[in-house]
């Protein structure tokens, strides 16, 4: 029951009614309480490159960033972000006016939506979606309009976007489209054809696009195409990424926004009243990280590809239907072949059944029934941890030998 004041008014802002403790916190606490392997929350169990960590230590010792850094971010990092966009995507941004450093991608999303959305505006989001999207739209006073990604019945991407459904979702009140590609939790990577159709719709209906691209370097099948690179999109797109997923320092919370001066200025107007600034010394370290050679990015991708295949094979052997991801470090499974249909209940008892924690996808949907039977596992863990998890999961089908063979 919601806490009330003496007048009977809820303490929590009504816009956030229904947003309690995140499922990630709940499932991670369950992992600790039961001593289970945590494949629920998406954080690596090892740190990123030693040279990047040492760069942070060096910045601390040299007094760089120990006091308030500049509001838009330290110049070294803004320059490095602009260089990254040019190097990998052929996008040109002015580091002084078109780049903004944030407290992770989560703050970037919040600041973008608070800046660009007014009460009554509609925001289209592809469900299932990362849970902070819904909360940020609510805090901005917007109306969330979900367009559902559904499993593909044939070859190709594990999940597909229904472009007709997307077009039908646009109304006279639509302000922006909130994209996430590579997509969490499904692991789909939107194709050039899909992105081109979205871009044409945005131009036709004069819509803004906010795009979360934190998994841009974790693509195993297909390619990551920033929608800002498509015709007519640079001037209407706020692009968001971060260092956490690419360099395995999720606790540093260093993210960024790129866009036109007008869009970045708008986002900065909201961001300055959130954290103002953050992660001073880490900003210098991330600037060095972005300059790592191509071999780093290739090795990261290939390591995670192998881990994807290890976990996906084990899940298939355990009896799940596996929607093998084209990107990210999550794999979505269907639990119905195991005789289950309620993913939330399944995840709550899974630690007792086999000592593994996962996350129910239903919490990422407005249309909860669409995701009721899907469960997400993270594979950004050490190989030995994944092998142990696969062996434990084999108990679900009574076939640990099959699961062991798959690993």
C-alpha positions in Angstrom: 0.0 0.0 0.0 1.3 3.5 -0.9 2.5 5.7 2.0 0.1 8.6 2.6 0.2 12.0 4.3 -2.3 12.9 7.0 -4.5 14.4 4.2 -4.6 11.1 2.4 -2.4 12.1 -0.4 0.2 9.6 -1.5 3.8 10.6 -0.7 5.1 9.4 -4.0 4.4 11.6 -7.0 1.5 10.1 -8.9 3.5 10.0 -12.1 5.7 7.4 -10.5 2.9 5.2 -9.1 3.7 1.7 -10.0 7.4 2.2 -10.2 8.7 0.4 -7.1 12.0 -1.3 -6.6 13.5 -2.3 -9.9 13.5 -6.0 -10.9 17.3 -5.9 -11.1 17.6 -5.0 -7.4 15.1 -7.6 -6.5 16.7 -10.4 -8.4 20.3 -9.4 -7.4 19.2 -9.5 -3.7 17.7 -12.9 -4.4 21.0 -14.1 -5.8 22.9 -12.9 -2.7 20.3 -14.4 -0.3 20.4 -17.8 -2.0 24.0 -17.9 -3.0 22.9 -18.3 -6.7 24.8 -17.5 -9.9 23.4 -14.0 -10.9 22.6 -14.0 -14.6 19.9 -11.5 -14.0 21.5 -8.1 -13.7 23.7 -7.1 -16.7 27.1 -6.3 -15.1 30.4 -8.0 -15.9 32.1 -10.0 -13.1 35.5 -8.8 -14.1 36.9 -5.3 -14.6 37.8 -3.9 -18.0 41.3 -3.1 -19.3 44.0 -2.6 -16.7 45.4 0.4 -18.6 42.1 2.2 -18.4 41.8 1.5 -14.7 45.3 2.8 -14.2 44.4 5.9 -16.2 41.7 6.6 -13.6 44.2 6.1 -10.8 46.7 8.5 -12.5 44.0 11.1 -12.9 43.1 10.9 -9.2 46.7 11.2 -8.2 47.4 14.1 -10.5 44.3 16.0 -9.2 42.5 15.9 -12.6 38.7 15.8 -12.0 38.8 15.6 -8.2 36.9 18.9 -8.1 33.9 19.8 -10.3 34.7 19.1 -13.9 33.2 21.4 -16.6 29.4 21.0 -16.9 29.5 19.6 -20.5 32.3 17.2 -19.6 36.1 17.5 -19.6 37.4 18.7 -23.0 39.6 15.6 -23.4 36.6 13.3 -23.2 34.4 15.4 -25.4 37.1 15.4 -28.0 37.5 11.6 -27.6 33.7 11.1 -28.0 33.7 13.1 -31.2 36.6 11.1 -32.5 34.9 7.9 -31.7 31.8 8.9 -33.6 33.9 9.8 -36.6 36.1 6.7 -36.4 33.3 4.1 -36.1 30.3 5.8 -37.7 31.6 8.5 -40.0 29.6 11.1 -38.0 31.1 14.6 -37.4 30.3 16.4 -34.1 31.8 19.5 -32.6 33.2 18.5 -29.2 32.5 22.0 -27.9 28.8 22.3 -28.9 27.6 18.9 -29.9 28.8 16.6 -27.2 27.5 16.3 -23.6 28.9 14.0 -20.9 26.4 12.5 -18.5 26.2 10.2 -15.4 25.8 7.1 -17.5 23.3 6.5 -20.3 20.5 6.4 -17.7 20.9 10.1 -16.9 21.3 10.9 -20.6 17.9 9.3 -21.3 16.3 11.0 -18.3 17.7 14.4 -19.3 16.7 14.0 -22.9 13.1 13.1 -22.1 12.8 15.8 -19.4 14.1 18.4 -21.9 12.1 17.4 -25.0 8.8 16.0 -23.7 6.0 18.1 -22.2 2.8 16.9 -20.5 0.5 15.4 -23.1 3.2 14.5 -25.5 3.3 10.9 -26.7 6.5 8.9 -26.8 6.7 5.8 -28.8 9.0 3.1 -27.4 9.8 -0.4 -28.6 8.7 -2.9 -26.0 10.0 -4.8 -24.2 12.2 -1.9 -23.0 14.7 -1.1 -20.4 12.6 -0.1 -17.3 14.0 3.4 -16.9 12.4 4.4 -20.2 8.9 4.1 -18.7 9.8 6.0 -15.5 11.5 8.8 -17.4 8.6 9.3 -19.8 6.3 9.4 -16.7 8.5 11.9 -14.9 8.4 14.2 -18.0 4.6 14.0 -18.0 4.5 12.2 -21.3 2.3 9.3 -22.5 4.1 6.1 -23.3 3.0 4.4 -26.5 4.5 0.9 -26.9 5.1 -0.8 -30.2 5.9 -4.5 -29.5 8.8 -6.4 -30.9 7.8 -10.0 -31.5 9.8 -13.2 -32.0 10.5 -13.9 -35.7 8.9 -17.1 -37.0 11.6 -17.7 -39.6 15.3 -17.1 -40.2 16.9 -13.7 -39.6 16.6 -11.5 -36.5 15.3 -13.2 -33.3 12.7 -10.4 -33.0 11.2 -8.1 -35.6 9.6 -4.7 -35.7 6.2 -4.4 -37.3 6.6 -1.2 -39.3 2.9 -0.9 -40.0 2.2 -1.1 -36.3 4.8 1.7 -35.8 3.2 3.9 -38.4 -0.2 3.3 -36.9 1.1 4.4 -33.4 2.0 7.9 -34.6 -0.7 10.5 -33.9 -0.8 14.2 -33.8 0.4 14.1 -30.2 3.5 12.1 -30.9 6.7 14.0 -30.0 9.4 11.5 -30.4 10.4 7.9 -30.9 12.7 6.3 -28.3 14.9 3.7 -29.9 17.3 1.1 -28.5 19.5 -0.8 -30.9 21.2 -3.2 -30.2 18.1 -3.9 -28.2 17.9 -4.9 -24.5 16.4 -7.3 -23.6 15.7 -9.1 -26.9 19.2 -8.8 -28.4 17.8 -7.7 -31.8 19.8 -5.3 -34.0 17.5 -3.1 -36.1 18.3 -3.6 -39.8 19.1 -0.9 -42.3 15.7 -1.4 -43.8 13.9 -1.0 -40.5 16.0 2.1 -39.5 15.4 3.7 -42.9 11.7 3.2 -42.5 11.8 4.8 -39.0 13.9 7.7 -40.4 11.5 8.3 -43.2 8.6 8.3 -40.8 10.3 10.7 -38.4 11.1 13.1 -41.3 7.5 12.8 -42.7 5.9 13.5 -39.3 8.5 15.9 -38.0 9.4 13.7 -35.0 12.4 13.7 -32.8 14.3 10.5 -32.1 16.2 9.6 -28.9 18.4 6.6 -29.5 20.1 4.5 -26.9 23.1 2.8 -28.4 25.1 1.6 -25.4 25.6 -1.9 -26.9 26.9 -0.4 -30.2 30.1 -2.5 -30.0 28.4 -5.7 -29.0 27.0 -6.8 -32.3 27.6 -10.5 -33.4 25.3 -10.7 -36.4 24.5 -7.9 -38.8 25.8 -4.4 -38.2 25.1 -1.4 -35.9 23.8 1.6 -37.9 23.3 4.8 -36.0 20.0 6.3 -37.1 21.7 9.8 -37.0 23.7 8.7 -40.1 20.6 8.4 -42.2 19.2 11.2 -44.5 17.4 13.9 -42.6 18.1 12.4 -39.2 21.2 14.3 -37.8 19.1 17.4 -37.0 16.4 15.5 -35.2 18.3 12.8 -33.3 19.7 12.7 -29.8 22.2 9.8 -29.8 23.2 8.3 -26.4 26.0 5.8 -25.5 28.3 5.1 -22.6 31.5 3.5 -21.4 30.0 0.9 -19.1 29.1 -1.8 -21.5 32.0 -1.3 -23.9 34.8 -1.1 -21.3 33.3 -3.1 -18.4 33.4 -0.3 -15.8 29.7 0.0 -15.2 30.2 1.6 -11.8 31.9 4.6 -13.2 28.7 5.8 -14.8 30.2 7.8 -17.7 27.8 8.3 -20.6 27.3 10.9 -23.3 24.9 12.6 -25.7 25.7 13.7 -29.2 23.5 15.8 -31.5 23.1 19.3 -33.0 24.0 22.3 -30.8 20.3 23.0 -30.3 19.4 19.5 -29.2 22.5 19.2 -26.9 21.8 22.6 -25.4 18.2 21.5 -24.6 19.4 18.2 -23.0 22.1 20.1 -21.0 19.4 22.5 -19.6 17.8 19.5 -17.9 21.0 17.6 -17.1 22.5 20.5 -15.2 19.8 20.2 -12.6 20.1 16.4 -12.2 23.7 15.5 -11.3 25.3 18.8 -12.6 28.6 16.9 -13.0 30.0 13.5 -12.1 32.8 11.0 -12.4 35.6 13.7 -12.9 38.7 11.4 -12.8 36.9 8.7 -14.7 36.2 11.0 -17.5 39.9 11.3 -18.2 40.2 7.5 -18.1 37.3 7.0 -20.5 38.9 9.5 -22.9 41.9 7.2 -23.1 39.7 4.1 -23.4 38.0 5.4 -26.5 41.4 5.6 -28.2 42.1 1.8 -27.7 43.0 0.0 -31.0 40.4 -1.8 -33.1 41.8 -5.1 -31.8 40.3 -4.3 -28.4 36.8 -3.9 -29.8 37.2 -7.1 -31.9 38.4 -9.1 -29.0 35.6 -7.9 -26.8 33.0 -8.8 -29.4 34.5 -12.3 -30.1 34.8 -13.1 -26.4 31.1 -12.3 -25.8 30.1 -14.1 -29.0 31.7 -17.3 -27.6 29.9 -16.7 -24.2 26.6 -16.2 -26.0 27.0 -19.5 -27.8 28.0 -21.3 -24.6 25.0 -20.1 -22.6 22.5 -20.3 -25.5 23.6 -23.9 -26.1 23.2 -24.8 -22.5 19.8 -23.2 -22.3 18.6 -25.1 -25.3 19.9 -28.4 -23.8 18.0 -27.6 -20.6 14.8 -27.3 -22.6 14.3 -23.6 -23.2 13.4 -22.1 -26.6 16.3 -19.7 -27.1 16.0 -16.5 -29.2 19.7 -16.2 -29.9 20.7 -12.5 -29.8 22.4 -10.6 -32.6 23.7 -8.1 -30.1 24.0 -7.0 -26.5 25.0 -9.5 -23.8 21.6 -10.9 -23.0 19.7 -13.9 -24.3 15.9 -14.1 -24.1 14.3 -17.6 -23.7 10.8 -19.0 -23.8 9.9 -21.1 -20.7 6.8 -22.8 -22.2 8.7 -25.9 -23.4 9.5 -26.5 -19.7 5.8 -26.5 -18.9 5.9 -23.0 -17.4 4.0 -19.8 -18.5 4.6 -17.3 -15.7 8.1 -15.8 -16.0 7.9 -13.8 -12.8 7.0 -16.8 -10.7 9.6 -18.9 -12.6 12.4 -16.5 -11.8 11.5 -16.3 -8.2 11.8 -20.1 -7.7 14.6 -20.7 -10.1 17.3 -20.1 -7.5 15.8 -22.8 -5.3 15.5 -25.2 -8.2 18.9 -24.9 -9.6 20.9 -22.0 -8.1 20.7 -19.5 -11.0 19.0 -16.1 -11.1 17.4 -14.6 -14.3 15.0 -11.7 -15.0 11.4 -12.0 -16.2 10.8 -10.1 -19.4 7.2 -9.3 -18.4 8.4 -6.3 -16.4 9.7 -4.7 -19.6 6.3 -4.7 -21.2 3.2 -2.5 -21.0 1.4 -5.5 -22.6 2.5 -7.9 -19.9 0.9 -10.9 -21.5 3.1 -10.5 -24.5 6.2 -11.1 -22.3 4.8 -13.3 -19.6 6.6 -16.5 -20.8 10.0 -14.9 -21.6 13.0 -14.8 -19.3 16.3 -13.0 -19.8 19.8 -14.3 -18.9 23.0 -12.3 -19.0 26.2 -13.8 -20.4 28.7 -11.0 -19.5 30.3 -13.3 -17.0 33.5 -15.4 -16.7 33.5 -18.5 -18.8 33.8 -20.8 -15.7 30.7 -19.1 -14.2 28.7 -19.7 -17.3 29.8 -23.3 -17.5 28.7 -23.8 -13.9 25.4 -22.1 -14.6 24.8 -24.3 -17.6 25.4 -27.4 -15.6 23.0 -26.2 -12.9 20.3 -25.3 -15.4 20.5 -28.8 -16.8 18.6 -29.9 -13.7 15.5 -28.2 -15.1 15.1 -30.9 -17.8 16.6 -33.7 -15.7 19.3 -33.8 -18.2 22.5 -32.3 -16.7 24.6 -34.5 -19.0 23.0 -32.9 -22.1 23.6 -29.4 -20.7 27.2 -30.3 -19.8 27.8 -31.5 -23.3 26.4 -28.3 -24.7 29.0 -26.3 -22.7 
